[in-house]
Amino acid sequence: MSQNTELSILGPSSRVTGRVSGKGGIRIEGKLVGNVGVTGPAEVAEGASVEGDVNAESLDLGGNLVGNVTTTG
C-alpha cells in the first residue's frame, strides 16, 4: 500500500447499503450496495460483492463487481 497506510475491512458477514468513503484503503469481504471512494487501494475479496462504482488508487478484484471503476495509480 502506498502512502495511504490505513486499511478498513468490511468483514465477510457484513452487508452495507450506502456510500463508503475515506482516506486509506479498503478490503471488502462481504456485500456492499453503494459507491466506494477511497484514497488508497480497494480490494474486493473472493466471495465478496459490490454493486456500485469504485474510485480508488488501484483495485484488486477477486469477487463480483457491478459498476464502473476509476483508478488513480
HTML snippet that shows the backbone in 3Dmol.js (N, CA, C, O; Angstrom):
<script src="https://3Dmol.org/build/3Dmol-min.js"></script>
<div id="view" style="width:600px;height:400px;position:relative"></div>
<script>
const pdb = `
ATOM      1  N   MET A   1       0.857  -1.167   0.000  1.00  0.00           N
ATOM      2  CA  MET A   1       0.000   0.000   0.000  1.00  0.00           C
ATOM      3  C   MET A   1       0.900   1.226   0.000  1.00  0.00           C
ATOM      4  O   MET A   1       1.895   1.271   0.723  1.00  0.00           O
ATOM      5  N   SER A   2       0.557   2.201  -0.796  1.00  0.00           N
ATOM      6  CA  SER A   2       1.392   3.392  -0.924  1.00  0.00           C
ATOM      7  C   SER A   2       1.399   4.213   0.351  1.00  0.00           C
ATOM      8  O   SER A   2       1.434   3.651   1.445  1.00  0.00           O
ATOM      9  N   GLN A   3       1.366   5.521   0.233  1.00  0.00           N
ATOM     10  CA  GLN A   3       1.417   6.410   1.382  1.00  0.00           C
ATOM     11  C   GLN A   3       0.164   6.323   2.248  1.00  0.00           C
ATOM     12  O   GLN A   3       0.172   6.787   3.388  1.00  0.00           O
ATOM     13  N   ASN A   4      -0.913   5.736   1.726  1.00  0.00           N
ATOM     14  CA  ASN A   4      -2.160   5.594   2.461  1.00  0.00           C
ATOM     15  C   ASN A   4      -2.110   4.299   3.254  1.00  0.00           C
ATOM     16  O   ASN A   4      -2.497   3.250   2.739  1.00  0.00           O
ATOM     17  N   THR A   5      -1.646   4.348   4.489  1.00  0.00           N
ATOM     18  CA  THR A   5      -1.384   3.127   5.238  1.00  0.00           C
ATOM     19  C   THR A   5      -2.591   2.600   6.007  1.00  0.00           C
ATOM     20  O   THR A   5      -2.566   1.457   6.464  1.00  0.00           O
ATOM     21  N   GLU A   6      -3.637   3.389   6.163  1.00  0.00           N
ATOM     22  CA  GLU A   6      -4.815   2.932   6.876  1.00  0.00           C
ATOM     23  C   GLU A   6      -5.619   1.989   5.986  1.00  0.00           C
ATOM     24  O   GLU A   6      -5.818   2.263   4.803  1.00  0.00           O
ATOM     25  N   LEU A   7      -6.080   0.875   6.561  1.00  0.00           N
ATOM     26  CA  LEU A   7      -6.872  -0.101   5.822  1.00  0.00           C
ATOM     27  C   LEU A   7      -8.129  -0.411   6.611  1.00  0.00           C
ATOM     28  O   LEU A   7      -8.058  -0.818   7.771  1.00  0.00           O
ATOM     29  N   SER A   8      -9.273  -0.221   5.984  1.00  0.00           N
ATOM     30  CA  SER A   8     -10.553  -0.583   6.595  1.00  0.00           C
ATOM     31  C   SER A   8     -11.013  -1.893   5.994  1.00  0.00           C
ATOM     32  O   SER A   8     -10.804  -2.149   4.808  1.00  0.00           O
ATOM     33  N   ILE A   9     -11.649  -2.734   6.822  1.00  0.00           N
ATOM     34  CA  ILE A   9     -12.101  -4.041   6.360  1.00  0.00           C
ATOM     35  C   ILE A   9     -13.596  -4.174   6.618  1.00  0.00           C
ATOM     36  O   ILE A   9     -14.070  -3.958   7.733  1.00  0.00           O
ATOM     37  N   LEU A  10     -14.327  -4.531   5.573  1.00  0.00           N
ATOM     38  CA  LEU A  10     -15.735  -4.863   5.665  1.00  0.00           C
ATOM     39  C   LEU A  10     -15.792  -6.383   5.671  1.00  0.00           C
ATOM     40  O   LEU A  10     -15.623  -7.018   4.630  1.00  0.00           O
ATOM     41  N   GLY A  11     -16.029  -6.964   6.838  1.00  0.00           N
ATOM     42  CA  GLY A  11     -15.929  -8.412   7.036  1.00  0.00           C
ATOM     43  C   GLY A  11     -16.918  -9.240   6.242  1.00  0.00           C
ATOM     44  O   GLY A  11     -17.882  -8.707   5.695  1.00  0.00           O
ATOM     45  N   PRO A  12     -16.683 -10.553   6.176  1.00  0.00           N
ATOM     46  CA  PRO A  12     -17.486 -11.437   5.341  1.00  0.00           C
ATOM     47  C   PRO A  12     -18.962 -11.524   5.729  1.00  0.00           C
ATOM     48  O   PRO A  12     -19.793 -11.835   4.875  1.00  0.00           O
ATOM     49  N   SER A  13     -19.306 -11.266   6.963  1.00  0.00           N
ATOM     50  CA  SER A  13     -20.712 -11.324   7.367  1.00  0.00           C
ATOM     51  C   SER A  13     -21.394  -9.961   7.293  1.00  0.00           C
ATOM     52  O   SER A  13     -22.563  -9.839   7.657  1.00  0.00           O
ATOM     53  N   SER A  14     -20.679  -8.932   6.826  1.00  0.00           N
ATOM     54  CA  SER A  14     -21.224  -7.570   6.743  1.00  0.00           C
ATOM     55  C   SER A  14     -22.029  -7.372   5.471  1.00  0.00           C
ATOM     56  O   SER A  14     -21.671  -7.858   4.398  1.00  0.00           O
ATOM     57  N   ARG A  15     -23.134  -6.638   5.622  1.00  0.00           N
ATOM     58  CA  ARG A  15     -23.977  -6.232   4.499  1.00  0.00           C
ATOM     59  C   ARG A  15     -24.210  -4.736   4.656  1.00  0.00           C
ATOM     60  O   ARG A  15     -24.820  -4.309   5.636  1.00  0.00           O
ATOM     61  N   VAL A  16     -23.733  -3.931   3.707  1.00  0.00           N
ATOM     62  CA  VAL A  16     -23.826  -2.478   3.817  1.00  0.00           C
ATOM     63  C   VAL A  16     -24.539  -1.924   2.589  1.00  0.00           C
ATOM     64  O   VAL A  16     -24.263  -2.322   1.457  1.00  0.00           O
ATOM     65  N   THR A  17     -25.465  -0.993   2.838  1.00  0.00           N
ATOM     66  CA  THR A  17     -26.119  -0.252   1.769  1.00  0.00           C
ATOM     67  C   THR A  17     -25.810   1.223   1.986  1.00  0.00           C
ATOM     68  O   THR A  17     -26.157   1.786   3.024  1.00  0.00           O
ATOM     69  N   GLY A  18     -25.158   1.849   1.010  1.00  0.00           N
ATOM     70  CA  GLY A  18     -24.788   3.261   1.122  1.00  0.00           C
ATOM     71  C   GLY A  18     -23.380   3.489   0.637  1.00  0.00           C
ATOM     72  O   GLY A  18     -22.662   2.545   0.307  1.00  0.00           O
ATOM     73  N   ARG A  19     -22.986   4.746   0.594  1.00  0.00           N
ATOM     74  CA  ARG A  19     -21.657   5.138   0.120  1.00  0.00           C
ATOM     75  C   ARG A  19     -20.613   4.901   1.208  1.00  0.00           C
ATOM     76  O   ARG A  19     -20.839   5.206   2.379  1.00  0.00           O
ATOM     77  N   VAL A  20     -19.473   4.357   0.805  1.00  0.00           N
ATOM     78  CA  VAL A  20     -18.339   4.160   1.704  1.00  0.00           C
ATOM     79  C   VAL A  20     -17.193   5.003   1.168  1.00  0.00           C
ATOM     80  O   VAL A  20     -16.811   4.866   0.006  1.00  0.00           O
ATOM     81  N   SER A  21     -16.634   5.885   2.018  1.00  0.00           N
ATOM     82  CA  SER A  21     -15.531   6.728   1.566  1.00  0.00           C
ATOM     83  C   SER A  21     -14.574   6.991   2.719  1.00  0.00           C
ATOM     84  O   SER A  21     -14.940   6.876   3.889  1.00  0.00           O
ATOM     85  N   GLY A  22     -13.329   7.352   2.364  1.00  0.00           N
ATOM     86  CA  GLY A  22     -12.368   7.681   3.394  1.00  0.00           C
ATOM     87  C   GLY A  22     -10.961   7.715   2.868  1.00  0.00           C
ATOM     88  O   GLY A  22     -10.704   7.421   1.701  1.00  0.00           O
ATOM     89  N   LYS A  23     -10.047   8.081   3.751  1.00  0.00           N
ATOM     90  CA  LYS A  23      -8.628   8.072   3.435  1.00  0.00           C
ATOM     91  C   LYS A  23      -8.098   6.681   3.698  1.00  0.00           C
ATOM     92  O   LYS A  23      -8.534   6.005   4.629  1.00  0.00           O
ATOM     93  N   GLY A  24      -7.156   6.257   2.875  1.00  0.00           N
ATOM     94  CA  GLY A  24      -6.594   4.927   3.034  1.00  0.00           C
ATOM     95  C   GLY A  24      -7.291   3.939   2.126  1.00  0.00           C
ATOM     96  O   GLY A  24      -8.019   4.325   1.211  1.00  0.00           O
ATOM     97  N   GLY A  25      -7.063   2.654   2.382  1.00  0.00           N
ATOM     98  CA  GLY A  25      -7.599   1.592   1.538  1.00  0.00           C
ATOM     99  C   GLY A  25      -8.761   0.869   2.182  1.00  0.00           C
ATOM    100  O   GLY A  25      -9.095   1.103   3.343  1.00  0.00           O
ATOM    101  N   ILE A  26      -9.379  -0.022   1.403  1.00  0.00           N
ATOM    102  CA  ILE A  26     -10.487  -0.819   1.903  1.00  0.00           C
ATOM    103  C   ILE A  26     -10.406  -2.220   1.327  1.00  0.00           C
ATOM    104  O   ILE A  26     -10.057  -2.417   0.163  1.00  0.00           O
ATOM    105  N   ARG A  27     -10.736  -3.188   2.170  1.00  0.00           N
ATOM    106  CA  ARG A  27     -10.874  -4.582   1.745  1.00  0.00           C
ATOM    107  C   ARG A  27     -12.315  -4.974   2.013  1.00  0.00           C
ATOM    108  O   ARG A  27     -12.779  -4.911   3.151  1.00  0.00           O
ATOM    109  N   ILE A  28     -13.017  -5.374   0.979  1.00  0.00           N
ATOM    110  CA  ILE A  28     -14.417  -5.760   1.101  1.00  0.00           C
ATOM    111  C   ILE A  28     -14.494  -7.278   1.021  1.00  0.00           C
ATOM    112  O   ILE A  28     -14.109  -7.882   0.020  1.00  0.00           O
ATOM    113  N   GLU A  29     -14.996  -7.882   2.088  1.00  0.00           N
ATOM    114  CA  GLU A  29     -15.139  -9.333   2.154  1.00  0.00           C
ATOM    115  C   GLU A  29     -16.611  -9.739   2.174  1.00  0.00           C
ATOM    116  O   GLU A  29     -16.934 -10.912   1.988  1.00  0.00           O
ATOM    117  N   GLY A  30     -17.508  -8.767   2.401  1.00  0.00           N
ATOM    118  CA  GLY A  30     -18.938  -9.027   2.472  1.00  0.00           C
ATOM    119  C   GLY A  30     -19.657  -8.488   1.250  1.00  0.00           C
ATOM    120  O   GLY A  30     -19.163  -8.597   0.128  1.00  0.00           O
ATOM    121  N   LYS A  31     -20.838  -7.902   1.476  1.00  0.00           N
ATOM    122  CA  LYS A  31     -21.636  -7.358   0.377  1.00  0.00           C
ATOM    123  C   LYS A  31     -21.845  -5.868   0.588  1.00  0.00           C
ATOM    124  O   LYS A  31     -22.208  -5.429   1.679  1.00  0.00           O
ATOM    125  N   LEU A  32     -21.611  -5.095  -0.466  1.00  0.00           N
ATOM    126  CA  LEU A  32     -21.793  -3.654  -0.430  1.00  0.00           C
ATOM    127  C   LEU A  32     -22.653  -3.235  -1.620  1.00  0.00           C
ATOM    128  O   LEU A  32     -22.330  -3.533  -2.770  1.00  0.00           O
ATOM    129  N   VAL A  33     -23.751  -2.540  -1.325  1.00  0.00           N
ATOM    130  CA  VAL A  33     -24.588  -1.945  -2.365  1.00  0.00           C
ATOM    131  C   VAL A  33     -24.434  -0.442  -2.209  1.00  0.00           C
ATOM    132  O   VAL A  33     -25.034   0.160  -1.318  1.00  0.00           O
ATOM    133  N   GLY A  34     -23.631   0.163  -3.073  1.00  0.00           N
ATOM    134  CA  GLY A  34     -23.334   1.584  -2.987  1.00  0.00           C
ATOM    135  C   GLY A  34     -21.959   1.850  -3.548  1.00  0.00           C
ATOM    136  O   GLY A  34     -21.221   0.918  -3.870  1.00  0.00           O
ATOM    137  N   ASN A  35     -21.613   3.105  -3.665  1.00  0.00           N
ATOM    138  CA  ASN A  35     -20.335   3.515  -4.238  1.00  0.00           C
ATOM    139  C   ASN A  35     -19.217   3.520  -3.204  1.00  0.00           C
ATOM    140  O   ASN A  35     -19.449   3.712  -2.010  1.00  0.00           O
ATOM    141  N   VAL A  36     -18.000   3.305  -3.692  1.00  0.00           N
ATOM    142  CA  VAL A  36     -16.800   3.310  -2.854  1.00  0.00           C
ATOM    143  C   VAL A  36     -15.878   4.410  -3.369  1.00  0.00           C
ATOM    144  O   VAL A  36     -15.613   4.491  -4.568  1.00  0.00           O
ATOM    145  N   GLY A  37     -15.390   5.256  -2.464  1.00  0.00           N
ATOM    146  CA  GLY A  37     -14.428   6.289  -2.815  1.00  0.00           C
ATOM    147  C   GLY A  37     -13.349   6.356  -1.743  1.00  0.00           C
ATOM    148  O   GLY A  37     -13.592   6.865  -0.650  1.00  0.00           O
ATOM    149  N   VAL A  38     -12.161   5.848  -2.047  1.00  0.00           N
ATOM    150  CA  VAL A  38     -11.057   5.841  -1.084  1.00  0.00           C
ATOM    151  C   VAL A  38      -9.797   6.369  -1.756  1.00  0.00           C
ATOM    152  O   VAL A  38      -9.664   6.316  -2.979  1.00  0.00           O
ATOM    153  N   THR A  39      -8.872   6.880  -0.944  1.00  0.00           N
ATOM    154  CA  THR A  39      -7.627   7.423  -1.483  1.00  0.00           C
ATOM    155  C   THR A  39      -6.566   6.349  -1.689  1.00  0.00           C
ATOM    156  O   THR A  39      -5.602   6.573  -2.420  1.00  0.00           O
ATOM    157  N   GLY A  40      -6.722   5.214  -1.073  1.00  0.00           N
ATOM    158  CA  GLY A  40      -5.782   4.107  -1.202  1.00  0.00           C
ATOM    159  C   GLY A  40      -6.348   3.016  -2.091  1.00  0.00           C
ATOM    160  O   GLY A  40      -7.311   3.242  -2.823  1.00  0.00           O
ATOM    161  N   PRO A  41      -5.754   1.835  -2.030  1.00  0.00           N
ATOM    162  CA  PRO A  41      -6.216   0.725  -2.859  1.00  0.00           C
ATOM    163  C   PRO A  41      -7.522   0.125  -2.328  1.00  0.00           C
ATOM    164  O   PRO A  41      -7.819   0.197  -1.135  1.00  0.00           O
ATOM    165  N   ALA A  42      -8.280  -0.461  -3.235  1.00  0.00           N
ATOM    166  CA  ALA A  42      -9.502  -1.171  -2.880  1.00  0.00           C
ATOM    167  C   ALA A  42      -9.339  -2.626  -3.286  1.00  0.00           C
ATOM    168  O   ALA A  42      -8.713  -2.934  -4.300  1.00  0.00           O
ATOM    169  N   GLU A  43      -9.908  -3.516  -2.485  1.00  0.00           N
ATOM    170  CA  GLU A  43      -9.880  -4.942  -2.793  1.00  0.00           C
ATOM    171  C   GLU A  43     -11.265  -5.503  -2.573  1.00  0.00           C
ATOM    172  O   GLU A  43     -11.876  -5.289  -1.526  1.00  0.00           O
ATOM    173  N   VAL A  44     -11.759  -6.223  -3.566  1.00  0.00           N
ATOM    174  CA  VAL A  44     -12.999  -6.980  -3.434  1.00  0.00           C
ATOM    175  C   VAL A  44     -12.571  -8.440  -3.374  1.00  0.00           C
ATOM    176  O   VAL A  44     -12.181  -9.025  -4.384  1.00  0.00           O
ATOM    177  N   ALA A  45     -12.647  -9.020  -2.186  1.00  0.00           N
ATOM    178  CA  ALA A  45     -12.122 -10.358  -1.951  1.00  0.00           C
ATOM    179  C   ALA A  45     -12.990 -11.431  -2.620  1.00  0.00           C
ATOM    180  O   ALA A  45     -14.140 -11.179  -2.979  1.00  0.00           O
ATOM    181  N   GLU A  46     -12.429 -12.608  -2.779  1.00  0.00           N
ATOM    182  CA  GLU A  46     -13.164 -13.743  -3.323  1.00  0.00           C
ATOM    183  C   GLU A  46     -14.406 -13.998  -2.476  1.00  0.00           C
ATOM    184  O   GLU A  46     -14.317 -14.056  -1.250  1.00  0.00           O
ATOM    185  N   GLY A  47     -15.541 -14.147  -3.106  1.00  0.00           N
ATOM    186  CA  GLY A  47     -16.797 -14.364  -2.405  1.00  0.00           C
ATOM    187  C   GLY A  47     -17.527 -13.088  -2.029  1.00  0.00           C
ATOM    188  O   GLY A  47     -18.676 -13.145  -1.591  1.00  0.00           O
ATOM    189  N   ALA A  48     -16.883 -11.930  -2.190  1.00  0.00           N
ATOM    190  CA  ALA A  48     -17.490 -10.638  -1.862  1.00  0.00           C
ATOM    191  C   ALA A  48     -18.192 -10.073  -3.094  1.00  0.00           C
ATOM    192  O   ALA A  48     -17.958 -10.516  -4.218  1.00  0.00           O
ATOM    193  N   SER A  49     -19.072  -9.072  -2.856  1.00  0.00           N
ATOM    194  CA  SER A  49     -19.726  -8.431  -3.994  1.00  0.00           C
ATOM    195  C   SER A  49     -19.933  -6.948  -3.739  1.00  0.00           C
ATOM    196  O   SER A  49     -20.198  -6.522  -2.615  1.00  0.00           O
ATOM    197  N   VAL A  50     -19.808  -6.172  -4.808  1.00  0.00           N
ATOM    198  CA  VAL A  50     -20.055  -4.732  -4.779  1.00  0.00           C
ATOM    199  C   VAL A  50     -20.979  -4.403  -5.933  1.00  0.00           C
ATOM    200  O   VAL A  50     -20.721  -4.776  -7.077  1.00  0.00           O
ATOM    201  N   GLU A  51     -22.065  -3.696  -5.623  1.00  0.00           N
ATOM    202  CA  GLU A  51     -22.962  -3.163  -6.641  1.00  0.00           C
ATOM    203  C   GLU A  51     -22.869  -1.649  -6.538  1.00  0.00           C
ATOM    204  O   GLU A  51     -23.585  -1.027  -5.754  1.00  0.00           O
ATOM    205  N   GLY A  52     -21.988  -1.062  -7.330  1.00  0.00           N
ATOM    206  CA  GLY A  52     -21.771   0.377  -7.291  1.00  0.00           C
ATOM    207  C   GLY A  52     -20.446   0.713  -7.932  1.00  0.00           C
ATOM    208  O   GLY A  52     -19.694  -0.176  -8.331  1.00  0.00           O
ATOM    209  N   ASP A  53     -20.162   1.994  -8.029  1.00  0.00           N
ATOM    210  CA  ASP A  53     -18.922   2.466  -8.631  1.00  0.00           C
ATOM    211  C   ASP A  53     -17.801   2.482  -7.609  1.00  0.00           C
ATOM    212  O   ASP A  53     -18.024   2.747  -6.428  1.00  0.00           O
ATOM    213  N   VAL A  54     -16.589   2.195  -8.075  1.00  0.00           N
ATOM    214  CA  VAL A  54     -15.408   2.193  -7.213  1.00  0.00           C
ATOM    215  C   VAL A  54     -14.419   3.228  -7.743  1.00  0.00           C
ATOM    216  O   VAL A  54     -14.066   3.213  -8.922  1.00  0.00           O
ATOM    217  N   ASN A  55     -13.977   4.124  -6.865  1.00  0.00           N
ATOM    218  CA  ASN A  55     -12.961   5.117  -7.175  1.00  0.00           C
ATOM    219  C   ASN A  55     -11.858   4.941  -6.136  1.00  0.00           C
ATOM    220  O   ASN A  55     -12.065   5.227  -4.957  1.00  0.00           O
ATOM    221  N   ALA A  56     -10.687   4.472  -6.569  1.00  0.00           N
ATOM    222  CA  ALA A  56      -9.596   4.153  -5.648  1.00  0.00           C
ATOM    223  C   ALA A  56      -8.254   4.292  -6.353  1.00  0.00           C
ATOM    224  O   ALA A  56      -8.188   4.485  -7.567  1.00  0.00           O
ATOM    225  N   GLU A  57      -7.199   4.192  -5.577  1.00  0.00           N
ATOM    226  CA  GLU A  57      -5.849   4.236  -6.145  1.00  0.00           C
ATOM    227  C   GLU A  57      -5.627   3.057  -7.093  1.00  0.00           C
ATOM    228  O   GLU A  57      -5.046   3.218  -8.166  1.00  0.00           O
ATOM    229  N   SER A  58      -6.090   1.879  -6.695  1.00  0.00           N
ATOM    230  CA  SER A  58      -5.989   0.663  -7.505  1.00  0.00           C
ATOM    231  C   SER A  58      -7.109  -0.274  -7.062  1.00  0.00           C
ATOM    232  O   SER A  58      -7.751  -0.045  -6.036  1.00  0.00           O
ATOM    233  N   LEU A  59      -7.337  -1.324  -7.835  1.00  0.00           N
ATOM    234  CA  LEU A  59      -8.384  -2.292  -7.495  1.00  0.00           C
ATOM    235  C   LEU A  59      -7.861  -3.693  -7.701  1.00  0.00           C
ATOM    236  O   LEU A  59      -7.314  -4.018  -8.755  1.00  0.00           O
ATOM    237  N   ASP A  60      -8.032  -4.525  -6.685  1.00  0.00           N
ATOM    238  CA  ASP A  60      -7.733  -5.950  -6.756  1.00  0.00           C
ATOM    239  C   ASP A  60      -9.084  -6.649  -6.682  1.00  0.00           C
ATOM    240  O   ASP A  60      -9.748  -6.614  -5.646  1.00  0.00           O
ATOM    241  N   LEU A  61      -9.489  -7.278  -7.770  1.00  0.00           N
ATOM    242  CA  LEU A  61     -10.827  -7.847  -7.857  1.00  0.00           C
ATOM    243  C   LEU A  61     -10.777  -9.363  -7.831  1.00  0.00           C
ATOM    244  O   LEU A  61     -10.306  -9.997  -8.775  1.00  0.00           O
ATOM    245  N   GLY A  62     -11.271  -9.942  -6.735  1.00  0.00           N
ATOM    246  CA  GLY A  62     -11.356 -11.393  -6.612  1.00  0.00           C
ATOM    247  C   GLY A  62     -12.796 -11.850  -6.555  1.00  0.00           C
ATOM    248  O   GLY A  62     -13.090 -13.023  -6.786  1.00  0.00           O
ATOM    249  N   GLY A  63     -13.705 -10.922  -6.246  1.00  0.00           N
ATOM    250  CA  GLY A  63     -15.128 -11.232  -6.137  1.00  0.00           C
ATOM    251  C   GLY A  63     -15.894 -10.645  -7.305  1.00  0.00           C
ATOM    252  O   GLY A  63     -15.378 -10.561  -8.420  1.00  0.00           O
ATOM    253  N   ASN A  64     -17.137 -10.236  -7.044  1.00  0.00           N
ATOM    254  CA  ASN A  64     -18.012  -9.703  -8.085  1.00  0.00           C
ATOM    255  C   ASN A  64     -18.168  -8.199  -7.954  1.00  0.00           C
ATOM    256  O   ASN A  64     -18.279  -7.666  -6.850  1.00  0.00           O
ATOM    257  N   LEU A  65     -18.174  -7.520  -9.095  1.00  0.00           N
ATOM    258  CA  LEU A  65     -18.367  -6.079  -9.132  1.00  0.00           C
ATOM    259  C   LEU A  65     -19.285  -5.728 -10.292  1.00  0.00           C
ATOM    260  O   LEU A  65     -19.025  -6.087 -11.440  1.00  0.00           O
ATOM    261  N   VAL A  66     -20.373  -5.014  -9.970  1.00  0.00           N
ATOM    262  CA  VAL A  66     -21.271  -4.486 -10.984  1.00  0.00           C
ATOM    263  C   VAL A  66     -21.233  -2.970 -10.832  1.00  0.00           C
ATOM    264  O   VAL A  66     -21.811  -2.421  -9.894  1.00  0.00           O
ATOM    265  N   GLY A  67     -20.558  -2.301 -11.748  1.00  0.00           N
ATOM    266  CA  GLY A  67     -20.397  -0.847 -11.664  1.00  0.00           C
ATOM    267  C   GLY A  67     -19.169  -0.416 -12.435  1.00  0.00           C
ATOM    268  O   GLY A  67     -18.502  -1.224 -13.081  1.00  0.00           O
ATOM    269  N   ASN A  68     -18.884   0.868 -12.357  1.00  0.00           N
ATOM    270  CA  ASN A  68     -17.736   1.439 -13.042  1.00  0.00           C
ATOM    271  C   ASN A  68     -16.555   1.568 -12.075  1.00  0.00           C
ATOM    272  O   ASN A  68     -16.733   1.735 -10.869  1.00  0.00           O
ATOM    273  N   VAL A  69     -15.355   1.488 -12.632  1.00  0.00           N
ATOM    274  CA  VAL A  69     -14.134   1.589 -11.833  1.00  0.00           C
ATOM    275  C   VAL A  69     -13.267   2.726 -12.359  1.00  0.00           C
ATOM    276  O   VAL A  69     -13.047   2.851 -13.564  1.00  0.00           O
ATOM    277  N   THR A  70     -12.772   3.562 -11.426  1.00  0.00           N
ATOM    278  CA  THR A  70     -11.803   4.608 -11.752  1.00  0.00           C
ATOM    279  C   THR A  70     -10.628   4.439 -10.809  1.00  0.00           C
ATOM    280  O   THR A  70     -10.803   4.461  -9.591  1.00  0.00           O
ATOM    281  N   THR A  71      -9.421   4.270 -11.360  1.00  0.00           N
ATOM    282  CA  THR A  71      -8.229   4.165 -10.532  1.00  0.00           C
ATOM    283  C   THR A  71      -7.295   5.324 -10.847  1.00  0.00           C
ATOM    284  O   THR A  71      -7.262   5.838 -11.965  1.00  0.00           O
ATOM    285  N   THR A  72      -6.535   5.722  -9.828  1.00  0.00           N
ATOM    286  CA  THR A  72      -5.646   6.872  -9.975  1.00  0.00           C
ATOM    287  C   THR A  72      -4.179   6.498  -9.955  1.00  0.00           C
ATOM    288  O   THR A  72      -3.329   7.356 -10.190  1.00  0.00           O
ATOM    289  N   GLY A  73      -3.853   5.238  -9.682  1.00  0.00           N
ATOM    290  CA  GLY A  73      -2.459   4.842  -9.510  1.00  0.00           C
ATOM    291  C   GLY A  73      -1.828   4.205 -10.652  1.00  0.00           C
ATOM    292  O   GLY A  73      -0.653   3.842 -10.586  1.00  0.00           O
TER     293      GLY A  73
END
`;
const viewer = $3Dmol.createViewer("view");
viewer.addModel(pdb, "pdb");
viewer.setStyle({}, {cartoon: {color: "spectrum"}});
viewer.zoomTo();
viewer.render();
</script>
